[in-house]
Amino acid sequence: MTNQSSQFPRFYVTAPHPCPYLEDRLERKIFTEINEQNPEGLHESLAKVGFRRSQDIAYRPNCENCAECKSVRIPVNAFTPSRTQRRLINLNADLVSEILPNKATQEHYDLLSRYLAVRHAEGGMVNMSYDEYEAMVECSPISTSLIEYRLPATSDAPGKLIAVCLTDSMSDSISMVYSFFDVSPDNKKRSIGTYLVLDHVARARVTQLSHVYLGYWVKESPKMAYKMKFKPLEVLSTEGWHRATA
């Protein structure tokens, strides 16, 4: 889809469809293919102006009469966890994490299926097939990995799988593309979704990266409210990145 003879990507706009975050609104996206000439550089440039990656496509909302989707990121050096967040870090200190190549596995897919059935039963991903999951994980023209989290092993076998995050790496930042986790009542106190963000901030700090990208935030969407708990949070507007005040 990209004009390979040009140094600039070619952009397209999707047809309107129901917004997944706000009722009675239509969503439209602008997107481009992450080209093969310099995919890492293109992806990074687009991320800084609000684009997200899905497989080999970079996209961002381009809705008529609505601009509620805001790109957000955590400035690593300025971030200080709250008392509740510090408690979560300590509570989840027993989890065993590992960085893996972005290769799909049945175990990860089964966890995703359970997560979607509980957390996003009405969403478009709930019936995702294994082949679709495989494409989501493995079709990436840039540096992408899976970070998995397990309970401590009680025998020679690995501990129970608790969470997985698909993560993109950039020269100065990391981007949390998609995460899913065990939503059984036994793990409710762990607030695993919040912990995954905290762990990514810790990883970025150790490797001296500047930001952790969290995707989009919609002020009126309860599903997005948790992102405002990471203070300070930077929000992208038409005037550039600035500290959130909400």
N, C-alpha and C positions, 0 to 999 in steps of 0.2 A: 504493500500500500504506500510505502514511502518512496518518493522519487529519489533513487539512488544517485542520479546525476547532479542533484542539488545538495548544498551543504545544509539546507534547512529542511526539517521534517514537514510533511504534509498533514494537515489536521482535518478531522471529520467531526460531524455532529450527529448524535443518535436521534432517533425519533422520540418524542415525549412518551413517558410511561409513568404509572403511579409512583409517587415518592415513597420510599420505604420508611421515612422518618416523620413526615408531617402529613396528616390526613387532608384529603381534598386538594392535594397539590400534585403537579406533574414534574417529573425529573427529566432532565436532558443533560447529556454529557458531551464534552469535546474530548477527542482522543487522537492519538497518533501511535504508530508502530515505533518501538524502540529499535532503531536501525542497527545494522550489523557493522557499520563503519566505526562507530565509537559509542557503543551502547552504554558503557559506564558513564561517560561524560554527559551524554544526552539525558540519561536518567537522573543524574545528580542535578543538572541544570533545571530540569522540569520539576523535580521535587522541591527545589527552593522557591518555585513560583506556584506551588499548590497542587501539583499533579501526584497521583498515586499509581503504583504499578499493579497490573493484573496480568500474569503470564508475560507476553511480550508486548503488551499494550500499556501506555501511560495515559491516564484520563483525569479529568476533574469536572465537577458540576458546571453546567452552563445553562442554567434554567432561566426561563422568561419570567420576569416580575418577582424573582426570589433570589436572594443571596445569603440564605441562612447557613449553608454549609461553609464552615470556616476551617481552614487547615491549621492544625495546632502542633506544637513541638515543645519539648522540655529542654531548656538550656541547662546542660549537665552541671556546670560549675556553680551555677546560681541556685540549684535545687537543694533544699534541705527537707528531709522527710519530717512529717508531723509526728506527734506522739503516737497516734494510731498507726501510722505507717511504720514507725520503728518497731512497734509491737508485732506487726505482721511480718516484718523482716525476721525478727527473732523466732516467731512461731513457725515460720517455714524454713528455718535454718537446717532442718533435718533432711530436706529434699536434696536428692542427688541429680545434678543437671549435667547434660552432655551436649556439645555442639556436634551435629551430624551433617553429612551431605544432604542436599535437598532431593532425597529419594523417598518416594511413597512406600508405606508399609501397611499391611492389613491391620496391624495393631493401632497405628495412628488413625487410620480411616475409621475403625470401629469406635474409637474415642470421639472423633469428630461427629459421627452419626448420632451418638448418644447426646452429645452437647447440643447439636442442632435441634433434636427432637424436644429437648426441654427448654432451651433458651430462645430458639428462633423457629418455633413450630409453624408460624405463619409466613416465614420468609422464603425467598426463592431458592435458597441453598439446601433446604431441608431434605430434598430428594436427590441430592448429589450422588452420582454413581462413583464407583471406585475409579473408573477411567477419567471422570471429570476431576476427581480429587488428584489423581496422578498428574494431570495436566496443570492444575493449579500449583502444585508443588514443584514439578520438574521443569516446566516450560518457563525458563528465566534466562535472558541473555546477559544477566549481570551476576555479581557475586551474591549468592543466596544460600542460606543454611537453615536447618531446622534445629531448634534448641528444645530438647525434651527434658522433662522433670519427672522424677520417680520418688516414691517412698523408699526408705532404706530397705535393702535386701534382708530377708530373714533366713535365706538359705543360699545355695550356690546360684540360684536363679536371680535375675534382676528384680528389683522392687516393682510394685504396681505403678503403672504409668498414670501420672496425675495431670500432666499438661504438655502441650506442644505449641511452639510459636515459630511461624515462618518469618524469617528476618532477612532483610536486605542490608548489605554493607555498602557504605559510601566512603569517600576519602576522609571526611571529617564527621560523619554521623552514621547512625543506624536507623532503620525504619521498620517498625513492627507491622508487617503486611497483614497477618491474620494469626490469631491465637485461639485455642480451644482447650477446654479442661474438664476434669471430672466434676460434675455438678451434683453428686450424691450428697445427701444430708450430712454424712460423716465429715465432709470437707468444707462445710459452710463457713466455719470459723476461720478457715485459712484465707478467705477472700482471694482466691488464687488469681483472678483476673487482675486485681490491683497489684498483687505481688509480682506478677510477670513484668509489669511496667517498672516497678521498683528494681527488679533484678536487671532489666535492660539498662536502666540508668547507671547502676553499679558497674556493669560491664563496660559501658561507654566511658565512665570515669577512669577505670583502670587502664583502658587503652587510649586515654587522652583524646576522646572524641568530644565534639562540641554540643551535639543535640541528639535527642531521640524523637523521631517523628511518630506521631500517634494517629495520623489520618485526619478525619474530619470531626468537627464538633458542631452540633446543632443545639442552640440555646433552648429551644422548646421541646427537645426530645429527651425524655427521661433516660433512655438507653445511653445517652451521651454524657449524662451529668457527672459521671465518675471522673471524667478527664479534667474537670475544673478543680479536683482535689490535689492535683500535682502543681504546687506553687513554687516559684512563678511559672506560668505557662505563657508561651508566646503564640499569638494569633496572627494570621496573615490577612491583611486588608489591602485595599487598593493603594495604600500608602506604604506598604511593606510590613515587615514583622514588627510587632510591638507587644508589650506585656498585657495580658488579659486583665480586665478589671471586674469581670462578672463574678 
